[in-house]
Amino acid sequence: MNVLVTGGKGFLGTAFSKLNTDKNYILPSSENLDMSNPKKIKLFSELNKDVDIIVFNHTSECIQNKN
């Protein structure tokens, strides 16, 4: 099972990386998966089609309106 954890280099992503399970954790940094950039999200999803579960580890900066 492939589990995508957004913010993979942060606190939660680091904790997931230490788990010893049969799951494959995909832990991209915000540079590799910028959740505020729709084009980067699309590109990442096209390159990682085998994701079974997504853990959306967001911060307020990620979800604020960028008008």
N, C-alpha and C positions, 0 to 999 in steps of 0.2 A: 504494500500500500504506500502510495506517495502522498506526503502531507506538505503542502506549501504553507510556510509561516512568513507572512509579510513582516518587514522589519527584522529580518533574520539575524542581524548583527547586534540587535538591542538586547534588553534584559530577558524578554520571553524567548527570543530566538536562541540566545545562548543557553538558556535552561533546556530547551528542546534538544540542542546539540549534544547535551550530556546524557540524555536518556539512552539506555541500552535496550532497544526494542527491535522488533522485526519490521518496523516501518522505516521508510526512507524519507528523511526530512529534507526538504528543499528550503534553504535559508538565504534568500537573496538579500544583499544590502540594499539600501535605498538608492544607491547609484545604479544597481542592476535592475531594480523594479521600483521606479518612482511613481508612487500611487497618485501623484498630482498631475501626471502627464499621460493622457489617454493614449498617445501614440506608443509610449514605452510599455504601457500595460498590454496593448494589443500585440506588440512585438514579442513580449515575454510570454504571453499566453500561446502564441503561435509556435514558439520554440519549446514550450513545456506542456504539451497536450496530454501527458500521462498523469496529471494531478487528480487525485481522488478526493482529497479534502483540503479546504483552505481555512487557515486560521488567520483572520484579519486582525493584525496587531497594529492598530492605528494610534496616531497622536492628533491632537487638535490642529497642528499645522498641516497635516495631511488632508483634512476634510474641510478646511475653511474655504469659503467662497473666494475665488481669485478673479473677481470682476475688475 
